[in-house]
Amino acid sequence: MNVVSDDDVLRSRFELLRDAESADPADLDALWADLATLRPEEMLGAWRGGDFPTGHPASGLLARIDWHGKRFDALLDGHPLICRDEDGALYSNTKYAGGGYSSLWEVGFRGETTATMVYDAMAVFDHFKRVDDTTVMGIMNGKLEAAFGTADLYYFWLERDQG
């Protein structure tokens, strides 16, 4: 008898939303509510990222700058915009994101405390919750209107970068 675990169900829901042609923020919020919180230390390392297809303007910006993911070398040494240059090499893009650096903190969001990336030079936060041991879901909130022309939340994902 095959037993489907709660973790398998969460992973399936995540994959369906990630791979959808269009993802409804209400469905993303429902998934978020079911995921486990993280400690900031669990976010250390390199991550490859992408976003959920909600039509958020941040998606277009990240595509234009060839965003690869994020890297956290220490709790107070984060690089939110790891991008690829013309030759495919990774670099920390400091032109965007209000100076290009960040730190990791425990921050309350929607009644829970979870690992959160705080941008050093702008009032924007990326909150993280665990999908599985190598994948997290993120929600960007804060003063997004100044950066993207909308106050809508931005939903994204990160997977441990193995290479």
Secondary structure, DSSP 8 states (H G I E B T S, - for coil): -----HHHHHHHHHHHHHHSSS--HHHHHHHHHHSEE--GGGG-EEEEEEE-SS--HHHHHHHHTTEEEEEEEETTEEEEEEEE-TTS-EEE--SSGGGS-EEEEEEEETTEEEEEEEESSSSEEEEEEEEETTEEEEEEEESHHHHHS----EEEEEEE---
